[in-house]
Amino acid sequence: MNEESEVEKLRRRYLRFAEFEAKGNSPTYWSFTTAVADNERILELLAILPKEKQQPNLLLAAVRLQYGVPKNPREFCDLVISHWDEIRTVVLNRSTQTNEPARCATLLPVMADLAQPIALLEVGTSAGLCLFPDHYAYDYGGVRLLPTDEVPPTFMCHANRRTPIPSRLPEVSWRGGIDVRPLSVSEEADMNWLRLLVWPDQTDRLDNLNQAIKVAQRNPPRIVEGDLLMNLEALASVMPADATSVVFHSATLAYLPRSERERFVSMVSALDVIWVSNEHPAVFPGISSKMRSEVPQDRFLLSVNGDPVAITGPHGQSVDWL
C-alpha cells in the first residue's frame, strides 16, 4: 500500500474541519474549507509549510487579516493563490491562539466544586481570558449565575440533567498563565487578531469576546512568556498555599507532539495541584480509553486528574456530565 501523500493528508484535514467543526457552526468557513480540500494548488502550497502552520483556522484568519471575508469560496481560493506570499508571511508569523472565554461555562462545574478559594494556572493561556470564570455570567437554561460587581458577558451553555451546576461562582484568589507567544489585552493589534480568530458567522461569540476583553483589561492577568514544559513548575511554585491550586488547559495540548504531551502529564501529575483538561478526545488516549462509549469527533472531553467527567462543546456551548 502506498503511503498517503502530504497533499492527501491535508485534504482529509480540511474536510474533517469542514465536517466536524465548521458544519452547523459557520456556513462560511464550511464552504471555504471544503473548497480548499478540492483545490490541488492550495493544498500543494500548504504542504510546504511546517505542519503546525497548516491549520485551517490559521489560514482562514490570515486571509481575513489581509483582505477581509471573501464573498464566496471561489474568491477565497483565488486570493490564497494570487496573494500567497503575503498570506504565507502572516501564517508564519502568527499562530492559532483562539481565546474562547465561553469555555469557562464548561469548566465552572469543576472549579466551583473545589475547596475555595482557588488559584488558577492556565497553560496555553493566549490573552488569559479563561482566567476570569468568577467575573462572567452564565446561563445554563433555567439556571443563571451573575457576578455582583460588573456587567459581564453572558455565556449560554446547554447542560444535561446530571451536570452539577453550581449555585455560586468560584472564589479566585490568584490567576496566572503560560504561553509561548502570549497576547496582551492592552495591545489593540493582539486583540484584533483574537477577533479575527472568531468565525465570521458567530456575531454573538464576537460580542462576548469583546466584553471578556474589557473584563481582563480592568485586571490584566499575570502571564509568563515561555514553553509550558520549561515554565510550569516555576510558576506553580508561587501559587498561594492557602488556596486550592488548579492547573488547567482547553484546546491547547493538541498543538504539542505526543511525546511532549506525555512529559506534561508526568510533570503536572507530580505537582500538588488539581489538573483539569478540556481537550479533543484524541489528545490523551489514556483518558479517552476510560470512556464506556466513543466521544463524538466534534466534542471535547473534560477530565479531572486524568479521569473523564463530561463531554463538552468545543466553544463552551454544551456540557454533558457523565
CORVEN-V317849 format. One record per backbone hydrogen bond with DSSP energy under -1.0 kcal/mol. CO is the residue of the C=O (numbers start at 1). NH is the residue of the N-H. If there is no record, write none. Layout:
co=CO nh=NH
co=CO nh=NH
//
This chain:
co=5 nh=9
co=6 nh=10
co=7 nh=11
co=8 nh=12
co=9 nh=13
co=10 nh=14
co=11 nh=15
co=12 nh=16
co=13 nh=17
co=14 nh=18
co=15 nh=19
co=16 nh=20
co=17 nh=21
co=17 nh=22
co=18 nh=23
co=22 nh=25
co=22 nh=26
co=26 nh=30
co=27 nh=31
co=28 nh=32
co=29 nh=33
co=30 nh=34
co=31 nh=35
co=32 nh=36
co=33 nh=37
co=36 nh=39
co=39 nh=43
co=40 nh=44
co=41 nh=45
co=42 nh=46
co=43 nh=47
co=46 nh=49
co=50 nh=53
co=51 nh=54
co=55 nh=59
co=56 nh=60
co=57 nh=61
co=58 nh=62
co=59 nh=63
co=60 nh=64
co=61 nh=65
co=62 nh=66
co=63 nh=67
co=64 nh=68
co=72 nh=76
co=73 nh=77
co=74 nh=78
co=75 nh=79
co=76 nh=80
co=77 nh=81
co=78 nh=82
co=79 nh=83
co=83 nh=87
co=84 nh=88
co=85 nh=89
co=86 nh=90
co=87 nh=91
co=88 nh=92
co=89 nh=93
co=90 nh=94
co=99 nh=101
co=100 nh=103
co=101 nh=104
co=102 nh=105
co=103 nh=107
co=104 nh=108
co=107 nh=110
co=107 nh=111
co=108 nh=112
co=117 nh=244
co=118 nh=173
co=119 nh=246
co=120 nh=176
co=121 nh=248
co=122 nh=178
co=125 nh=128
co=126 nh=183
co=128 nh=131
co=132 nh=135
co=137 nh=155
co=138 nh=145
co=139 nh=157
co=143 nh=140
co=145 nh=138
co=153 nh=137
co=155 nh=139
co=158 nh=319
co=160 nh=163
co=163 nh=165
co=171 nh=118
co=174 nh=120
co=176 nh=122
co=177 nh=224
co=178 nh=124
co=178 nh=125
co=179 nh=226
co=184 nh=187
co=187 nh=191
co=188 nh=192
co=189 nh=193
co=190 nh=194
co=191 nh=195
co=192 nh=196
co=193 nh=197
co=195 nh=198
co=199 nh=202
co=201 nh=203
co=202 nh=206
co=203 nh=207
co=204 nh=208
co=205 nh=209
co=206 nh=210
co=207 nh=211
co=208 nh=212
co=209 nh=213
co=210 nh=214
co=211 nh=215
co=212 nh=216
co=213 nh=217
co=214 nh=218
co=222 nh=177
co=224 nh=179
co=227 nh=231
co=228 nh=232
co=231 nh=235
co=232 nh=236
co=233 nh=237
co=235 nh=238
co=236 nh=239
co=240 nh=243
co=244 nh=119
co=245 nh=274
co=246 nh=121
co=247 nh=276
co=248 nh=123
co=249 nh=278
co=252 nh=255
co=253 nh=256
co=257 nh=261
co=258 nh=262
co=259 nh=263
co=260 nh=264
co=261 nh=265
co=262 nh=266
co=263 nh=267
co=264 nh=268
co=265 nh=269
co=271 nh=273
co=274 nh=247
co=275 nh=305
co=276 nh=249
co=277 nh=303
co=278 nh=251
co=279 nh=301
co=280 nh=283
co=284 nh=287
co=284 nh=288
co=285 nh=289
co=287 nh=290
co=288 nh=291
co=296 nh=299
co=300 nh=312
co=301 nh=279
co=302 nh=309
co=302 nh=310
co=303 nh=277
co=304 nh=307
co=307 nh=304
co=309 nh=322
co=310 nh=302
co=311 nh=320
co=312 nh=300
co=313 nh=316
co=317 nh=158
co=318 nh=313
co=319 nh=160
co=320 nh=311
//
